[in-house]
Amino acid sequence: MTVLKQNVGILRQQDQVFAAQILQAPGGTLSIQPAKSGMPTALFNSRYLHSAYDPVREAERWAEERVKDCQAGETIVLLGVGLLYHVEALREMLPHDQVMMVVVPDLSEFADCISVRSLEGWGERVMWLTGSMTDMAFQVTQKAKRVRILSYEPAATVHHDTYEHFRLQLRDHLAQQLSGTLHIMVVGPIYGGSLPIARYVVNALEGLGHRVSWVDHSPHYAGYQNLDTIRDHRLRLTVQQRMSETLAVITLAHVAEDPPDLVLALSQAPLTMAVLEQMRRKKVLTAMWFVENFRHLTYWQQMVSGYDFWFVMQQA
């Protein structure tokens, strides 16, 4: 029995229509060549989708980094097909009962893959998504409450526009599913580069269907800037600190008047440890998105313990 027929038999157990479509797919999308290790690797338009030396080890390293972020209860949705080395590696590292889905945008590419790579022992534990992007997004939301999208970029770039369409469709479906379920209070800084990002966050959360309260401290910037006229350096810092403390209390007042499910602060948001502690006592979850370079700007170390969740932009 050929590898292709064996794999089609495995796929047939999950989706008979998909298995039949694979047998009809023309193939020839990928150029299959042996890697230095002896395992097959693939090229698309003369560009390698996997290592030309050791695609298995490359996939293992990729999966080792991604599995660190995967949490229990999440459905993992993977973009990028190629020869599926990365899919197999991640599947083997995830808990046996964690749901994993792979978006298959091109049947011909998939047919090339399973003609040389066996699914036996791991492919049975992957849900293969096919059809239109709308159909696939719907399939995800029907089976998943919490979704984590992972992208294997060397293979995903082959279908970049298609995957972007899928992401948008999935976002819209999730927004409909979650609409109105969370009240998120976004707290922005008085000024600086984090301010426009905070506004983007508000728009994004609203686009996902959440109710968003925007605590905008930027109208106080003129007054804060006017404090620079105080010539005494120590006195100026003291007054600036007192103003920040006042704005923190104003934020707390907003929380008291309309309690959110989550307070999401951006870098430089005027929230003090005392106010964060009061929020914690009120059982209000807090999160900080530190959209600055945490390696160079280390003032965050004084505040990190005050938040329930802390997110950075760079990999730790």
Secondary structure as GFF3:
##gff-version 3
##sequence-region A 1 316
A	DSSP	alpha_helix	3	14	.	.	.	ID=ss1
A	DSSP	alpha_helix	16	24	.	.	.	ID=ss2
A	DSSP	beta_strand	31	34	.	.	.	ID=ss3
A	DSSP	beta_strand	40	44	.	.	.	ID=ss4
A	DSSP	beta_strand	47	48	.	.	.	ID=ss5
A	DSSP	alpha_helix	55	67	.	.	.	ID=ss6
A	DSSP	beta_strand	75	79	.	.	.	ID=ss7
A	DSSP	alpha_helix	85	93	.	.	.	ID=ss8
A	DSSP	beta_strand	100	103	.	.	.	ID=ss9
A	DSSP	alpha_helix	107	114	.	.	.	ID=ss10
A	DSSP	three_ten_helix	123	125	.	.	.	ID=ss11
A	DSSP	beta_strand	127	129	.	.	.	ID=ss12
A	DSSP	alpha_helix	133	143	.	.	.	ID=ss13
A	DSSP	beta_strand	147	151	.	.	.	ID=ss14
A	DSSP	alpha_helix	153	156	.	.	.	ID=ss15
A	DSSP	three_ten_helix	157	159	.	.	.	ID=ss16
A	DSSP	alpha_helix	160	178	.	.	.	ID=ss17
A	DSSP	beta_strand	183	187	.	.	.	ID=ss18
A	DSSP	alpha_helix	194	207	.	.	.	ID=ss19
A	DSSP	beta_strand	211	215	.	.	.	ID=ss20
A	DSSP	three_ten_helix	218	220	.	.	.	ID=ss21
A	DSSP	alpha_helix	221	226	.	.	.	ID=ss22
A	DSSP	three_ten_helix	227	229	.	.	.	ID=ss23
A	DSSP	alpha_helix	233	257	.	.	.	ID=ss24
A	DSSP	beta_strand	262	266	.	.	.	ID=ss25
A	DSSP	alpha_helix	273	281	.	.	.	ID=ss26
A	DSSP	beta_strand	285	290	.	.	.	ID=ss27
A	DSSP	three_ten_helix	298	302	.	.	.	ID=ss28
A	DSSP	three_ten_helix	304	306	.	.	.	ID=ss29
A	DSSP	beta_strand	309	312	.	.	.	ID=ss30
###
